[in-house]
């Protein structure tokens, strides 16, 4: 999708470093990019990359850089609005997130709380979950929490309107990049499954 890079005015990088602050009105300062043709800038946050049709030096925690690309305006306006990032430009970030996530267990516990019943306050039992196997008030119910991941693709309907389609949950979104090439910064969903009674005593 990248067509060509543009040279940016000398001194722009220095201006970027010294200008990554908010103005008194709370609006992010603009770059001094003079390019008139439609283009994108590569924004970075740590090792996450996002391509945006913007000129703010700071945008949603991402920092503007001097890289400039020409591409499909409609698609990237839609991607910006829907907070989409390209899997292909963020493989190291994705791999790092997925490799850092492990299965874990949650343990159900119960406690008493006070709820108003008309004009009377009544104690009622409430259940919740903790990752601490030694927590007080455990009920004996245990569930396995397994991180899964999802990505997106963008399609057009019969009227030419774009729509966002979420992938099925998968172990690794890098393996479905060809069909679902976009993702969001938070792309994890934890699947929780009850543990059978005969295995609970071995889980800690």
Secondary structure, DSSP 4 states (H G I P E B T S, - for coil): ---------TTHHHHHHHH-SB-TTSPBPBP-----S--EEEEEETTEEEEES--BSEETTEEEEEEEE---HHHHHHHHHTT-EEGGG-HHHHHHHHHH---EEEEEEEEEEEEEETTEEEEEEEEEEES-TT-TTEEEEEEEEEEEE--EEEEE-TTS-EEEEEPPPBS-GGGGTTT--EE-S--EEEEEEEPPGGGGGG--
